[in-house]
């Protein structure tokens, strides 16, 4: 039976990790005892997910003492869709310490998310990273607010910022035949010319076309484009 088979995890969303330059880094004062809420759009959907957090470029271990995932009320808002919030755990614990240079997968969490759904990822940082790991070219708005508010339905007064920080991927428990394609390239792939929060990069359009055809609905799309990549 399915219950006795190992789960088949397939990437549904991803981004390449960078050290942000001074123009794209957040002030350390924004990230001490702070909640970061970030919105990403999945490609393939499902009912069990895992989140990949990254400290790839940190100079010291990174502590995240709360993490949360939910369906987003919209792609351009920090609001959660009511009733969909789920706390994330790491080896059964709410807190995780990620070594410098490493990344860490969360435990699986039950969340019914259809294909092409926008989800919010909220993490609480008790202290600012020693060096930030980010994807500046997110073409998506993220939100930062003081204190632990990972499960709050909304973040009134949050500071809106550009870029994704400390998040690297989302995987879904999928059918055995499911797989993902990776889009590699420079800013054209990363999203140059795309609309902020519009999810209209060419890999997004590819994901939509794959979902429109029953023969390819089990194919995820992972955008690993990097502006200026050679």
C-alpha positions in Angstrom: 0.0 0.0 0.0 1.0 3.6 -0.3 1.5 3.9 3.4 4.4 1.4 3.2 6.2 3.1 0.3 8.8 5.8 0.9 7.4 9.2 0.0 8.6 10.6 -3.3 9.6 14.2 -2.7 9.7 16.5 -5.7 10.6 20.2 -5.9 7.7 22.6 -6.4 9.5 25.9 -5.8 13.2 26.9 -5.5 15.6 29.8 -5.9 19.3 30.1 -6.1 21.1 31.5 -3.0 23.4 34.6 -3.0 25.1 36.9 -0.7 23.2 40.2 -1.1 25.2 43.3 -1.8 24.8 46.4 0.3 21.9 47.7 -1.8 19.9 44.4 -1.3 20.8 43.4 2.2 18.5 44.2 5.1 19.9 46.1 8.1 20.8 43.9 11.0 18.6 46.1 13.1 15.6 44.8 11.1 16.4 41.1 11.7 17.1 40.9 15.4 14.0 39.4 17.1 12.1 39.7 13.8 9.5 37.8 11.7 10.2 37.4 8.0 7.1 36.6 5.9 7.8 35.7 2.3 5.4 34.7 -0.5 6.3 32.1 -3.1 4.2 30.4 -5.8 4.3 26.6 -6.1 4.3 24.8 -9.4 2.9 21.3 -8.6 0.5 21.0 -5.7 -0.2 18.3 -3.1 -1.1 17.7 0.5 2.3 17.2 2.2 5.2 19.7 2.0 8.7 20.3 3.3 10.6 23.7 3.4 14.3 24.1 2.8 15.9 26.8 4.9 19.4 28.0 4.0 22.4 29.4 5.8 24.6 28.8 2.8 26.6 32.0 3.2 26.3 32.5 6.9 29.6 32.9 8.8 28.1 31.4 12.0 25.2 29.1 12.9 21.8 30.5 12.3 19.0 30.0 14.8 15.4 30.0 13.6 13.1 29.4 16.6 9.7 29.4 14.8 8.6 28.6 11.3 5.2 28.5 9.7 3.6 27.9 6.3 0.1 28.8 5.0 -1.8 29.5 1.8 -1.5 33.2 1.0 -4.6 35.3 0.8 -3.0 36.9 -2.3 0.4 37.0 -4.0 0.9 40.7 -3.0 -0.1 40.7 0.6 1.2 39.2 3.9 -2.3 38.0 4.9 -2.9 34.3 5.4 -5.9 32.4 4.0 -7.9 31.6 7.2 -7.6 28.1 8.5 -4.6 27.1 6.4 -1.7 28.0 8.8 0.6 25.2 9.9 3.6 25.3 12.3 6.8 23.7 10.9 9.1 21.5 12.9 12.6 20.2 12.4 13.4 16.7 13.7 10.3 17.2 15.8 11.3 20.5 17.4 10.1 24.0 16.7 13.6 25.4 16.7 16.5 24.6 14.4 20.1 25.7 14.3 21.6 25.6 10.8 25.4 25.4 10.6 27.3 28.0 8.6 27.4 26.9 5.0 24.5 24.5 5.4 20.8 24.1 4.6 18.1 22.3 6.5 14.8 20.6 5.5 11.8 20.9 7.7 9.7 17.8 8.7 6.8 17.1 6.4 3.7 19.1 7.1 0.1 18.5 6.0 -1.1 21.4 3.8 -3.7 21.1 1.0 -2.2 23.4 -1.7 -3.3 23.2 -5.3 -1.0 23.7 -8.2 0.2 27.3 -8.8 -0.9 28.2 -5.3 0.9 31.1 -3.5 2.0 30.2 0.0 3.5 32.3 2.8 6.6 31.2 4.6 7.2 32.9 8.0 10.3 32.5 10.1 11.3 34.1 13.4 14.9 35.1 13.8 16.0 35.7 17.4 19.2 37.3 16.1 20.2 38.6 12.8 22.2 36.3 10.5 26.0 36.7 10.6 25.8 37.1 6.9 22.5 37.0 5.0 21.7 34.3 2.4 19.2 35.6 0.0 17.8 35.8 -3.5 17.6 39.5 -4.3 15.8 39.1 -7.7 12.7 37.7 -6.2 10.3 40.0 -8.1 8.1 39.4 -5.0 7.5 41.5 -1.9 8.6 40.1 1.5 7.6 41.5 4.9 9.6 42.0 8.1 8.2 43.0 11.5 9.7 43.0 15.1 8.8 40.1 17.4 7.5 36.6 16.8 4.4 36.9 14.6 4.9 33.8 12.4 1.3 32.6 12.9 -0.5 36.0 12.8 -3.2 36.2 10.2 -1.8 39.6 9.0 1.2 41.7 9.7 -0.1 45.3 9.9 2.8 47.8 10.0 5.3 45.4 8.6 8.1 46.8 6.5 7.8 45.7 2.8 11.1 44.6 1.3 12.3 43.1 -2.0 14.1 39.7 -2.0 13.8 36.3 -0.4 15.9 35.6 2.6 17.1 32.3 4.1 14.6 30.2 2.1 15.8 27.9 -0.7 13.1 25.4 -1.7 9.7 23.8 -1.2 9.2 20.1 -1.9 5.9 18.1 -2.2 5.1 14.5 -1.6 4.1 13.5 -5.1 3.1 10.6 -7.3 6.0 8.2 -8.2 6.0 9.5 -11.8 6.3 13.2 -10.7 9.5 15.0 -11.5 10.8 18.6 -11.9 12.7 20.6 -14.5 15.2 23.2 -13.5 15.4 26.5 -15.4 19.0 27.8 -15.5 20.0 31.2 -16.9 20.7 34.8 -16.2 18.2 37.7 -15.5 16.0 36.6 -18.4 15.3 33.4 -16.5 15.4 35.0 -13.1 12.7 37.4 -14.0 13.9 40.6 -15.8 10.9 42.5 -17.0 8.5 40.5 -14.8 5.8 42.3 -12.8 6.5 42.5 -9.0 4.2 39.9 -7.4 2.8 39.0 -10.8 4.4 35.6 -11.1 4.9 36.2 -14.8 8.6 35.2 -15.3 9.0 32.8 -18.3 9.5 29.8 -15.9 6.1 30.7 -14.3 4.5 30.6 -17.8 6.1 27.3 -18.4 4.6 26.0 -15.1 1.2 27.2 -16.2 1.5 25.5 -19.5 2.5 22.3 -17.9 -0.5 22.5 -15.5 -2.8 23.1 -18.4 -2.0 19.7 -20.0 -3.1 16.6 -18.1 -0.1 14.8 -19.5 2.4 17.2 -17.8 0.7 18.2 -14.5 3.1 16.1 -12.5 6.1 18.2 -13.6 7.4 20.9 -11.3 9.4 23.9 -12.4 12.3 25.2 -10.3 13.7 28.6 -11.3 17.4 28.8 -10.6 18.1 31.8 -12.7 20.5 34.4 -11.3 20.7 37.9 -12.6 24.2 38.4 -14.3 24.8 34.6 -14.3 27.4 33.4 -16.9 
